[in-house]
Amino acid sequence: MSKGKNITSNQRVMIRVLLDQNLSQVQSAKKLELSRYSVQNATKHIIKSAILENVPRTRRNRNTTERIDGIIRRLSEDNQCSLSVNSIRRRLVEVGLNGRVPRKKPLASLKNRRVLVAFAREHLTWSAVKWTKVIFSNESKFNRFGSDGKKYVRRRPGEEFMPKCKIPTIKHDGGLVMVWTAFNRNGPGPLHIVEGIMDITSYVRILENNLLPYVRSQRLGRNRIFLQDNDPKHSSKATKRWLHRKKITIMEWPSHSPDLNSIEHLRNDVEKEVQRQKPSNIRELEAVIKKAWPQISVQRCANLIDSMPRRCYAVINNFGYPTKY
């Protein structure tokens, strides 16, 4: 059965005839002794362009210039210079070009980057006193049996399935707990365990029972500001009406901006404690989270809030692309 990259014009014509006879792609492939993949590609080509001839393929852009090509050619012609792939890797490491796993960050579109830079410029000169008025909030998911990151083992050939060389897994991560949390410069705020699926009604109820008492206890005055991400529940009319009635100002938050959302760091602190404790059931997981959250120090929260001007500067300096934060 032919599996070549290109099929002939005659074969394309035959494919078109067989398709007009209502034969399936599998039947056409068997009849013409072609792979189903070849027939599938030819069918797409015929439907899209109605051209039965082979179209010249466009070449991929070269990654090297003529100057670099010349250097490669001269090195290869030099009998006294025989370089292996490992030698090249070592030379790259010597000049600081190490191989690393790329960091995962949200895709930064031009529109999002412009909005992010505009936000950073607007808040770049905010004082620590003004940031103290801001209450950060977030919903976080914690798995009982989640990933501890990339791990390595040393083993001999044939030992890959030995118990000591494996990492056990379990379906659905062994259960999870969803929490709503808030904090400001004065320390960690309320933590609420979310039961079931959170909708707009339940979210407003969480704000009523947790955010409102917290705002009153912090004595932030009239200029209190509430920060939440752009989840549809958060941006709903019902949520905005409730916050307006309670005289709580909503900070317009740019989409895809984890570098500016300091509460993500506190979430990671709790996650590390969950990984360390290794709870055996959901009840223990909830207990670990409830204990770890209030133990976050006031200084830790203050440092995160005080870093906001630096974060804004980094966003501006990096043109809205992800930063080290």
For each residue, the residues with C-beta under 8 A, 3 or more apart:
1: 29 33 34 35
2: 7 33 34 35 38
3: 35 37 38
4: 7 38
5:
6: 54
7: 2 4 11 12 15 34 38 42 54
8: 11 12 54
9: 12 13 52 53 54
10: 13 14
11: 7 8 14 15 32 34 42
12: 7 8 9 15 16 42 45 46 52 53
13: 9 10 16 17 52
14: 10 11 17 18 32
15: 7 11 12 18 19 28 32 39 42 43 46
16: 12 13 19 20 46 52
17: 13 14 20 21
18: 14 15 21 23 27 28 31 32
19: 15 16 22 23 28 43 46
20: 16 17
21: 17 18
22: 19
23: 18 19 27 28 31
24: 27 28
25: 28 29 36 39 40 43
26: 29 30 36
27: 18 23 24 30 31
28: 15 18 19 23 24 25 31 32 34 39
29: 1 25 26 32 33 34 35 36 38 39
30: 26 27 33
31: 18 23 27 28
32: 11 14 15 18 28 29 39
33: 1 2 29 30
34: 1 2 7 11 28 29 38 39
35: 1 2 3 29 38 39
36: 25 26 29 39 40
37: 3 40 41
38: 2 3 4 7 29 34 35 41 42
39: 15 25 28 29 32 34 35 36 42 43
40: 25 36 37 43 44
41: 37 38 44 45
42: 7 11 12 15 38 39 45 46
43: 15 19 25 39 40 46 47
44: 40 41 47 48
45: 12 41 42 48 49 51 55
46: 12 15 16 19 42 43 49 50 51 52
47: 43 44 50
48: 44 45
49: 45 46 55
50: 46 47
51: 45 46 55
52: 9 12 13 16 46
53: 9 12
54: 6 7 8 9
55: 45 49 51
56:
57:
58:
59:
60:
61:
62: 65
63:
64: 68 69 72
65: 62 68 69
66: 69 70
67: 70 71
68: 64 65 71 72
69: 64 65 66 72 73
70: 66 67 73 74
71: 67 68 74 75
72: 64 68 69 75 76
73: 69 70 76 77
74: 70 71 77 78
75: 71 72 78 81 83
76: 72 73
77: 73 74
78: 74 75 81
79: 82
80:
81: 75 78
82: 79
83: 75 87 88
84: 87 88
85: 88 89
86: 89 90
87: 83 84 90 91
88: 83 84 85 91 92
89: 85 86 92 93 99
90: 86 87 93 94
91: 87 88 94 95
92: 88 89 95 97 98
93: 89 90 96 97 98
94: 90 91
95: 91 92
96: 93
97: 92 93
98: 92 93
99: 89
100:
101: 150
102:
103: 322
104:
105: 108 258 322
106: 256 258 322
107: 256
108: 105 112 113 116 256 320 321 322
109: 112 113 256
110: 113 114
111: 114 115
112: 108 109 115 116 254 255 256 257 320
113: 108 109 110 116 117 319 320 321
114: 110 111 117 118 320
115: 111 112 118 119 254 255
116: 108 112 113 119 120 254 256 257 260 315 320
117: 113 114 120 121 315 316 319 320
118: 114 115 121 122 254
119: 115 116 122 123 252 253 254 257 260 312 315
120: 116 117 123 124 260 311 312 313 315 316
121: 117 118 124 312 316
122: 118 119
123: 119 120 126 308 312
124: 120 121 309 312 313 316
125: 309
126: 123 130 131 308 309
127: 130 131
128: 131 132 185 305 306
129: 132 133
130: 126 127 133 134
131: 126 127 128 134 185 305 306 308
132: 128 129 184 185 186 220 305
133: 129 130 184 220 221 223 224 225
134: 130 131 184 225 226 227 251 305
135: 182 183 184 189 211 214 215 218 220 224 225 226 227
136: 182 183 184 227 261 262 263
137: 180 181 182 211 226 227 228 263
138: 180 181 182 228 229 261 263 264 267
139: 178 179 180 181 194 198 231
140: 178 179 181 267 270
141: 176 177 178
142: 146 176 177 178 179 270 271 274 285 289
143: 146 147 173 174 175 176
144: 173 174 175 176 177 279 280 281 282 285
145: 169 170 173 174 175
146: 142 143 173 274 275
147: 143
148: 151 275
149:
150: 101
151: 148 167
152:
153: 164 165
154:
155: 159 160 162 165
156: 159
157:
158:
159: 155 156 162 165
160: 155 165 166
161: 165 166
162: 155 159 165 166
163: 166
164: 153
165: 153 155 159 160 161 162
166: 160 161 162 163
167: 151
168:
169: 145
170: 145 173 174
171:
172: 175 176
173: 143 144 145 146 170 176
174: 143 144 145 170
175: 143 144 145 172 281 282 285
176: 141 142 143 144 172 173
177: 141 142 144 193 282 285 286 289
178: 139 140 141 142 193 194 198
179: 139 140 142 191 192 193 194 289
180: 137 138 139 191 192 194 198 206 210
181: 137 138 139 140 188 189 190 191 192 263 266 267 293
182: 135 136 137 138 189 190 210 211 214 263
183: 135 136 187 188 189 263 266 296 301
184: 132 133 134 135 136 187 189 218 220 301 305
185: 128 131 132 301 302 305 306
186: 132 218 298 301 302
187: 183 184 296 297 298 301
188: 181 183 191 266 293 294 296 301
189: 135 181 182 183 184 214
190: 181 182 210 211 213 214
191: 179 180 181 188 289 290 293 294
192: 179 180 181 206 209 210
193: 177 178 179 286 289 290
194: 139 178 179 180 198 202 206
195:
196: 202
197: 202
198: 139 178 180 194 202 203 206 233
199: 202 203 233
200: 203 204 233 236 238 239
201: 204 205 238
202: 194 196 197 198 199 205 206
203: 198 199 200 206 207 233 234 239
204: 200 201 207 208 238 239 242
205: 201 202 208 209
206: 180 192 194 198 202 203 209 210 211
207: 203 204 210 211 212 239 242 243
208: 204 205 211 212 242
209: 192 205 206 212 213
210: 180 182 190 192 206 207 213 214
211: 135 137 182 190 206 207 208 214 215 226 248
212: 207 208 209 215 216 246
213: 190 209 210 216 217
214: 135 182 189 190 210 211 217 218
215: 135 211 212 218 220 224 246 248
216: 212 213 219
217: 213 214
218: 135 184 186 214 215 224
219: 216
220: 132 133 135 184 215 223 224
221: 133 224
222: 247
223: 133 220 249
224: 133 135 215 218 220 221 247 248 249
225: 133 134 135 248 249 250 251
226: 134 135 137 211 243 248 249 250 251
227: 134 135 136 137 251 253 261
228: 137 138 231 234 250 253
229: 138 234 253 261
230: 234 235 253 255
231: 139 228 234 235
232: 235 236
233: 198 199 200 203 236 239
234: 203 228 229 230 231 239
235: 230 231 232 239 240
236: 200 232 233 239 240
237: 240 241
238: 200 201 204 241 242
239: 200 203 204 207 233 234 235 236 242 243
240: 235 236 237 243 244 250
241: 237 238 244 245
242: 204 207 208 238 239 245 246
243: 207 226 239 240 246 248 249 250
244: 240 241 247 248
245: 241 242
246: 212 215 242 243
247: 222 224 244
248: 211 215 224 225 226 243 244
249: 223 224 225 226 243
250: 225 226 228 240 243
251: 134 225 226 227
252: 119
253: 119 227 228 229 230 257
254: 112 115 116 118 119 257 260
255: 112 115 230
256: 106 107 108 109 112 116
257: 112 116 119 253 254 260 261 315
258: 105 106 261 264
259: 311 314 315 322 323 325
260: 116 119 120 254 257 308 311 312 315 325
261: 136 138 227 229 257 258 264
262: 136 265 266 304 305 307 308 311
263: 136 137 138 181 182 183 266 267 304
264: 138 258 261 267 268
265: 262 268 269 304
266: 181 183 188 262 263 269 270 293 296 300 301 304
267: 138 140 181 263 264 270 271
268: 264 265 271 272
269: 265 266 272 273 292 296 300
270: 140 142 266 267 273 274 289 292 293 296
271: 142 267 268 274 275
272: 268 269 275 276
273: 269 270 276 277 288 292
274: 142 146 270 271 277 278 279 285 288 289 292
275: 146 148 271 272 278
276: 272 273
277: 273 274 284 288
278: 274 275
279: 144 274 282 284 285 287 288
280: 144 284
281: 144 175 284 285
282: 144 175 177 279 285 286
283: 286 287
284: 277 279 280 281 287 288
285: 142 144 175 177 274 279 281 282 288 289
286: 177 193 282 283 289 290
287: 279 283 284 290 291
288: 273 274 277 279 284 285 291 292
289: 142 177 179 191 193 270 274 285 286 292 293
290: 191 193 286 287 293 294
291: 287 288 294 295
292: 269 270 273 274 288 289 295 296
293: 181 188 191 266 270 289 290 296
294: 188 191 290 291
295: 291 292
296: 183 187 188 266 269 270 292 293 300 301
297: 187 300 301
298: 186 187 301 302
299: 302 303
300: 266 269 296 297 303 304
301: 183 184 185 186 187 188 266 296 297 298 304 305
302: 185 186 298 299 305 306
303: 299 300 306 307
304: 262 263 265 266 300 301 307
305: 128 131 132 134 184 185 262 301 302 308
306: 128 131 185 302 303 309
307: 262 303 304 310 311 325
308: 123 126 131 260 262 305 311 312
309: 124 125 126 306 312 313
310: 307 313 314
311: 120 259 260 262 307 308 314 315 323 325
312: 119 120 121 123 124 260 308 309 315 316
313: 120 124 309 310 316 317
314: 259 310 311 317 318 323 324 325
315: 116 117 119 120 257 259 260 311 312 318 320 323
316: 117 120 121 124 312 313 319
317: 313 314
318: 314 315 321 322 323
319: 113 117 316
320: 108 112 113 114 116 117 315
321: 108 113 318
322: 103 105 106 108 259 318
323: 259 311 314 315 318
324: 314
325: 259 260 307 311 314
